Amino acid sequence: MISHIDHIVLTVTDIERSVAFYQRVLHMEPVTFAAGRRALRFGMQKINLQTLGQETRNRAGVGSGDLCLITQWKLEDVIAHLQAKQVEIVEGPVTKSGAMGAITSVYFNDPDLNLIEVSVYSQ
């Protein structure tokens, strides 16, 4: 029935600060849509951003996101990039279970303390 995720939504305190972080740290493309809404595009997906209370149909909270993003980079290069961008790694590299098998991951937080996991599939 379901083939893939089109987008997810993160609740943040400052949308432009989040746009800048994801663009700088994860090389995501900032986009504007639907009368000024902001999002970050990568591959064939995007992360929409909202502030607390902006969307009344959900019970989102700031910092409640927990994302796993797959990279084609070597994990050593990801770690070096995060260090160069002064992003603190809170865990990893560690082996975890991804949707399609074993992954090796590093974890860090975005400015609102959403947990971001960047992973590579084991060869």
Rosetta constraint file for C-alpha pairs under 8 A:
AtomPair CA 5 CA 45 HARMONIC 7.10 0.50
AtomPair CA 6 CA 44 HARMONIC 7.32 0.50
AtomPair CA 6 CA 45 HARMONIC 5.18 0.50
AtomPair CA 6 CA 46 HARMONIC 6.77 0.50
AtomPair CA 7 CA 45 HARMONIC 5.49 0.50
AtomPair CA 7 CA 46 HARMONIC 4.76 0.50
AtomPair CA 7 CA 47 HARMONIC 5.46 0.50
AtomPair CA 7 CA 48 HARMONIC 6.85 0.50
AtomPair CA 8 CA 46 HARMONIC 6.77 0.50
AtomPair CA 8 CA 47 HARMONIC 5.05 0.50
AtomPair CA 8 CA 48 HARMONIC 6.14 0.50
AtomPair CA 9 CA 47 HARMONIC 5.51 0.50
AtomPair CA 9 CA 48 HARMONIC 4.59 0.50
AtomPair CA 9 CA 49 HARMONIC 5.64 0.50
AtomPair CA 9 CA 50 HARMONIC 7.06 0.50
AtomPair CA 10 CA 47 HARMONIC 6.91 0.50
AtomPair CA 10 CA 48 HARMONIC 6.37 0.50
AtomPair CA 10 CA 49 HARMONIC 5.14 0.50
AtomPair CA 10 CA 50 HARMONIC 6.30 0.50
AtomPair CA 10 CA 62 HARMONIC 7.72 0.50
AtomPair CA 10 CA 65 HARMONIC 6.24 0.50
AtomPair CA 11 CA 49 HARMONIC 6.00 0.50
AtomPair CA 11 CA 50 HARMONIC 4.88 0.50
AtomPair CA 11 CA 51 HARMONIC 5.23 0.50
AtomPair CA 11 CA 52 HARMONIC 5.97 0.50
AtomPair CA 11 CA 60 HARMONIC 6.45 0.50
AtomPair CA 11 CA 61 HARMONIC 6.12 0.50
AtomPair CA 11 CA 62 HARMONIC 4.96 0.50
AtomPair CA 11 CA 63 HARMONIC 6.92 0.50
AtomPair CA 11 CA 64 HARMONIC 7.74 0.50
AtomPair CA 11 CA 65 HARMONIC 7.77 0.50
AtomPair CA 12 CA 18 HARMONIC 7.25 0.50
AtomPair CA 12 CA 49 HARMONIC 6.81 0.50
AtomPair CA 12 CA 50 HARMONIC 6.13 0.50
AtomPair CA 12 CA 51 HARMONIC 5.15 0.50
AtomPair CA 12 CA 52 HARMONIC 6.80 0.50
AtomPair CA 12 CA 62 HARMONIC 5.17 0.50
AtomPair CA 12 CA 63 HARMONIC 6.84 0.50
AtomPair CA 12 CA 112 HARMONIC 6.10 0.50
AtomPair CA 13 CA 51 HARMONIC 5.69 0.50
AtomPair CA 13 CA 52 HARMONIC 7.02 0.50
AtomPair CA 13 CA 62 HARMONIC 6.72 0.50
AtomPair CA 13 CA 112 HARMONIC 6.90 0.50
AtomPair CA 14 CA 18 HARMONIC 6.36 0.50
AtomPair CA 14 CA 51 HARMONIC 7.13 0.50
AtomPair CA 15 CA 19 HARMONIC 6.15 0.50
AtomPair CA 15 CA 38 HARMONIC 7.36 0.50
AtomPair CA 15 CA 49 HARMONIC 6.38 0.50
AtomPair CA 15 CA 50 HARMONIC 6.91 0.50
AtomPair CA 15 CA 51 HARMONIC 7.08 0.50
AtomPair CA 16 CA 20 HARMONIC 6.14 0.50
AtomPair CA 17 CA 21 HARMONIC 6.22 0.50
AtomPair CA 17 CA 111 HARMONIC 7.78 0.50
AtomPair CA 18 CA 22 HARMONIC 6.17 0.50
AtomPair CA 18 CA 110 HARMONIC 7.65 0.50
AtomPair CA 18 CA 111 HARMONIC 6.84 0.50
AtomPair CA 19 CA 23 HARMONIC 6.04 0.50
AtomPair CA 19 CA 30 HARMONIC 6.37 0.50
AtomPair CA 19 CA 38 HARMONIC 7.85 0.50
AtomPair CA 19 CA 39 HARMONIC 7.43 0.50
AtomPair CA 19 CA 40 HARMONIC 6.89 0.50
AtomPair CA 20 CA 24 HARMONIC 5.93 0.50
AtomPair CA 21 CA 25 HARMONIC 5.77 0.50
AtomPair CA 21 CA 26 HARMONIC 7.78 0.50
AtomPair CA 21 CA 110 HARMONIC 7.34 0.50
AtomPair CA 21 CA 111 HARMONIC 7.54 0.50
AtomPair CA 22 CA 26 HARMONIC 5.15 0.50
AtomPair CA 22 CA 27 HARMONIC 6.48 0.50
AtomPair CA 22 CA 28 HARMONIC 5.83 0.50
AtomPair CA 22 CA 40 HARMONIC 7.40 0.50
AtomPair CA 23 CA 27 HARMONIC 4.54 0.50
AtomPair CA 23 CA 28 HARMONIC 4.64 0.50
AtomPair CA 23 CA 29 HARMONIC 6.15 0.50
AtomPair CA 23 CA 30 HARMONIC 6.84 0.50
AtomPair CA 23 CA 40 HARMONIC 7.72 0.50
AtomPair CA 24 CA 28 HARMONIC 7.75 0.50
AtomPair CA 24 CA 85 HARMONIC 7.84 0.50
AtomPair CA 25 CA 81 HARMONIC 7.85 0.50
AtomPair CA 25 CA 82 HARMONIC 6.87 0.50
AtomPair CA 25 CA 85 HARMONIC 6.54 0.50
AtomPair CA 28 CA 40 HARMONIC 5.67 0.50
AtomPair CA 28 CA 41 HARMONIC 5.65 0.50
AtomPair CA 28 CA 42 HARMONIC 5.39 0.50
AtomPair CA 29 CA 40 HARMONIC 5.29 0.50
AtomPair CA 29 CA 41 HARMONIC 4.95 0.50
AtomPair CA 29 CA 42 HARMONIC 6.44 0.50
AtomPair CA 30 CA 38 HARMONIC 7.19 0.50
AtomPair CA 30 CA 39 HARMONIC 5.87 0.50
AtomPair CA 30 CA 40 HARMONIC 4.59 0.50
AtomPair CA 30 CA 41 HARMONIC 6.35 0.50
AtomPair CA 31 CA 38 HARMONIC 5.84 0.50
AtomPair CA 31 CA 39 HARMONIC 5.22 0.50
AtomPair CA 31 CA 40 HARMONIC 5.90 0.50
AtomPair CA 31 CA 41 HARMONIC 6.87 0.50
AtomPair CA 32 CA 36 HARMONIC 5.69 0.50
AtomPair CA 32 CA 37 HARMONIC 5.55 0.50
AtomPair CA 32 CA 38 HARMONIC 4.66 0.50
AtomPair CA 32 CA 39 HARMONIC 6.29 0.50
AtomPair CA 33 CA 37 HARMONIC 5.17 0.50
AtomPair CA 33 CA 38 HARMONIC 6.34 0.50
AtomPair CA 33 CA 39 HARMONIC 7.66 0.50
AtomPair CA 37 CA 48 HARMONIC 7.80 0.50
AtomPair CA 37 CA 49 HARMONIC 7.46 0.50
AtomPair CA 37 CA 50 HARMONIC 7.88 0.50
AtomPair CA 38 CA 48 HARMONIC 6.22 0.50
AtomPair CA 38 CA 49 HARMONIC 5.83 0.50
AtomPair CA 38 CA 50 HARMONIC 7.88 0.50
AtomPair CA 39 CA 46 HARMONIC 6.48 0.50
AtomPair CA 39 CA 47 HARMONIC 5.39 0.50
AtomPair CA 39 CA 48 HARMONIC 4.19 0.50
AtomPair CA 39 CA 49 HARMONIC 5.59 0.50
AtomPair CA 40 CA 46 HARMONIC 5.32 0.50
AtomPair CA 40 CA 47 HARMONIC 5.13 0.50
AtomPair CA 40 CA 48 HARMONIC 6.51 0.50
AtomPair CA 41 CA 45 HARMONIC 5.91 0.50
AtomPair CA 41 CA 46 HARMONIC 4.20 0.50
AtomPair CA 41 CA 47 HARMONIC 6.53 0.50
AtomPair CA 42 CA 46 HARMONIC 5.94 0.50
AtomPair CA 50 CA 54 HARMONIC 6.14 0.50
AtomPair CA 50 CA 55 HARMONIC 7.33 0.50
AtomPair CA 51 CA 55 HARMONIC 7.99 0.50
AtomPair CA 51 CA 62 HARMONIC 7.77 0.50
AtomPair CA 52 CA 60 HARMONIC 7.22 0.50
AtomPair CA 52 CA 61 HARMONIC 6.51 0.50
AtomPair CA 52 CA 62 HARMONIC 6.53 0.50
AtomPair CA 60 CA 64 HARMONIC 7.21 0.50
AtomPair CA 62 CA 112 HARMONIC 6.53 0.50
AtomPair CA 62 CA 114 HARMONIC 7.80 0.50
AtomPair CA 63 CA 112 HARMONIC 5.00 0.50
AtomPair CA 63 CA 113 HARMONIC 4.89 0.50
AtomPair CA 63 CA 114 HARMONIC 4.36 0.50
AtomPair CA 63 CA 115 HARMONIC 7.75 0.50
AtomPair CA 64 CA 113 HARMONIC 7.76 0.50
AtomPair CA 64 CA 114 HARMONIC 5.78 0.50
AtomPair CA 64 CA 115 HARMONIC 7.95 0.50
AtomPair CA 65 CA 114 HARMONIC 4.71 0.50
AtomPair CA 65 CA 115 HARMONIC 6.18 0.50
AtomPair CA 66 CA 114 HARMONIC 5.83 0.50
AtomPair CA 66 CA 115 HARMONIC 4.61 0.50
AtomPair CA 66 CA 116 HARMONIC 5.94 0.50
AtomPair CA 66 CA 117 HARMONIC 7.69 0.50
AtomPair CA 67 CA 114 HARMONIC 7.94 0.50
AtomPair CA 67 CA 115 HARMONIC 6.35 0.50
AtomPair CA 67 CA 116 HARMONIC 5.06 0.50
AtomPair CA 67 CA 117 HARMONIC 5.91 0.50
AtomPair CA 68 CA 116 HARMONIC 6.18 0.50
AtomPair CA 68 CA 117 HARMONIC 4.51 0.50
AtomPair CA 68 CA 118 HARMONIC 5.86 0.50
AtomPair CA 68 CA 119 HARMONIC 6.96 0.50
AtomPair CA 69 CA 116 HARMONIC 7.52 0.50
AtomPair CA 69 CA 117 HARMONIC 6.01 0.50
AtomPair CA 69 CA 118 HARMONIC 4.86 0.50
AtomPair CA 69 CA 119 HARMONIC 6.11 0.50
AtomPair CA 70 CA 118 HARMONIC 5.81 0.50
AtomPair CA 70 CA 119 HARMONIC 4.86 0.50
AtomPair CA 70 CA 120 HARMONIC 5.73 0.50
AtomPair CA 70 CA 121 HARMONIC 7.74 0.50
AtomPair CA 71 CA 118 HARMONIC 6.67 0.50
AtomPair CA 71 CA 119 HARMONIC 6.02 0.50
AtomPair CA 71 CA 120 HARMONIC 5.73 0.50
AtomPair CA 72 CA 120 HARMONIC 6.85 0.50
AtomPair CA 73 CA 77 HARMONIC 6.41 0.50
AtomPair CA 73 CA 78 HARMONIC 6.56 0.50
AtomPair CA 73 CA 120 HARMONIC 7.69 0.50
AtomPair CA 74 CA 78 HARMONIC 6.51 0.50
AtomPair CA 74 CA 120 HARMONIC 7.38 0.50
AtomPair CA 75 CA 79 HARMONIC 6.19 0.50
AtomPair CA 75 CA 104 HARMONIC 7.83 0.50
AtomPair CA 75 CA 105 HARMONIC 7.71 0.50
AtomPair CA 75 CA 119 HARMONIC 7.29 0.50
AtomPair CA 75 CA 120 HARMONIC 6.70 0.50
AtomPair CA 76 CA 80 HARMONIC 6.21 0.50
AtomPair CA 77 CA 81 HARMONIC 6.02 0.50
AtomPair CA 78 CA 82 HARMONIC 6.13 0.50
AtomPair CA 79 CA 83 HARMONIC 6.17 0.50
AtomPair CA 79 CA 106 HARMONIC 7.66 0.50
AtomPair CA 80 CA 84 HARMONIC 6.11 0.50
AtomPair CA 81 CA 85 HARMONIC 6.23 0.50
AtomPair CA 82 CA 86 HARMONIC 6.17 0.50
AtomPair CA 82 CA 87 HARMONIC 5.12 0.50
AtomPair CA 82 CA 88 HARMONIC 7.33 0.50
AtomPair CA 82 CA 89 HARMONIC 7.64 0.50
AtomPair CA 83 CA 87 HARMONIC 5.70 0.50
AtomPair CA 83 CA 88 HARMONIC 7.01 0.50
AtomPair CA 87 CA 108 HARMONIC 7.16 0.50
AtomPair CA 88 CA 108 HARMONIC 6.16 0.50
AtomPair CA 88 CA 109 HARMONIC 7.73 0.50
AtomPair CA 89 CA 106 HARMONIC 6.71 0.50
AtomPair CA 89 CA 107 HARMONIC 5.67 0.50
AtomPair CA 89 CA 108 HARMONIC 4.78 0.50
AtomPair CA 89 CA 109 HARMONIC 7.91 0.50
AtomPair CA 90 CA 106 HARMONIC 7.68 0.50
AtomPair CA 90 CA 107 HARMONIC 5.53 0.50
AtomPair CA 90 CA 108 HARMONIC 5.20 0.50
AtomPair CA 90 CA 109 HARMONIC 7.64 0.50
AtomPair CA 91 CA 106 HARMONIC 5.76 0.50
AtomPair CA 91 CA 107 HARMONIC 5.10 0.50
AtomPair CA 91 CA 108 HARMONIC 7.16 0.50
AtomPair CA 92 CA 105 HARMONIC 6.02 0.50
AtomPair CA 92 CA 106 HARMONIC 4.38 0.50
AtomPair CA 92 CA 107 HARMONIC 6.32 0.50
AtomPair CA 93 CA 104 HARMONIC 6.21 0.50
AtomPair CA 93 CA 105 HARMONIC 5.18 0.50
AtomPair CA 93 CA 106 HARMONIC 4.87 0.50
AtomPair CA 94 CA 104 HARMONIC 5.42 0.50
AtomPair CA 94 CA 105 HARMONIC 5.37 0.50
AtomPair CA 94 CA 106 HARMONIC 6.72 0.50
AtomPair CA 95 CA 102 HARMONIC 6.78 0.50
AtomPair CA 95 CA 103 HARMONIC 5.66 0.50
AtomPair CA 95 CA 104 HARMONIC 4.39 0.50
AtomPair CA 95 CA 105 HARMONIC 6.29 0.50
AtomPair CA 96 CA 102 HARMONIC 5.89 0.50
AtomPair CA 96 CA 103 HARMONIC 5.29 0.50
AtomPair CA 96 CA 104 HARMONIC 6.06 0.50
AtomPair CA 96 CA 105 HARMONIC 6.95 0.50
AtomPair CA 97 CA 101 HARMONIC 5.79 0.50
AtomPair CA 97 CA 102 HARMONIC 4.76 0.50
AtomPair CA 97 CA 103 HARMONIC 5.85 0.50
AtomPair CA 98 CA 102 HARMONIC 5.65 0.50
AtomPair CA 98 CA 103 HARMONIC 5.68 0.50
AtomPair CA 98 CA 121 HARMONIC 7.80 0.50
AtomPair CA 101 CA 121 HARMONIC 7.17 0.50
AtomPair CA 101 CA 122 HARMONIC 7.84 0.50
AtomPair CA 102 CA 121 HARMONIC 6.03 0.50
AtomPair CA 102 CA 122 HARMONIC 5.78 0.50
AtomPair CA 103 CA 119 HARMONIC 6.00 0.50
AtomPair CA 103 CA 120 HARMONIC 5.38 0.50
AtomPair CA 103 CA 121 HARMONIC 4.30 0.50
AtomPair CA 103 CA 122 HARMONIC 5.43 0.50
AtomPair CA 104 CA 119 HARMONIC 5.38 0.50
AtomPair CA 104 CA 120 HARMONIC 5.44 0.50
AtomPair CA 104 CA 121 HARMONIC 6.43 0.50
AtomPair CA 104 CA 122 HARMONIC 6.72 0.50
AtomPair CA 105 CA 117 HARMONIC 6.19 0.50
AtomPair CA 105 CA 118 HARMONIC 5.51 0.50
AtomPair CA 105 CA 119 HARMONIC 4.19 0.50
AtomPair CA 105 CA 120 HARMONIC 6.63 0.50
AtomPair CA 106 CA 117 HARMONIC 5.62 0.50
AtomPair CA 106 CA 118 HARMONIC 5.53 0.50
AtomPair CA 106 CA 119 HARMONIC 6.56 0.50
AtomPair CA 107 CA 115 HARMONIC 6.84 0.50
AtomPair CA 107 CA 116 HARMONIC 5.58 0.50
AtomPair CA 107 CA 117 HARMONIC 4.43 0.50
AtomPair CA 107 CA 118 HARMONIC 6.51 0.50
AtomPair CA 108 CA 115 HARMONIC 5.97 0.50
AtomPair CA 108 CA 116 HARMONIC 5.34 0.50
AtomPair CA 108 CA 117 HARMONIC 6.61 0.50
AtomPair CA 109 CA 113 HARMONIC 4.81 0.50
AtomPair CA 109 CA 114 HARMONIC 5.41 0.50
AtomPair CA 109 CA 115 HARMONIC 4.74 0.50
AtomPair CA 109 CA 116 HARMONIC 5.68 0.50
AtomPair CA 110 CA 114 HARMONIC 5.45 0.50
AtomPair CA 110 CA 115 HARMONIC 6.76 0.50
AtomPair CA 110 CA 116 HARMONIC 6.96 0.50
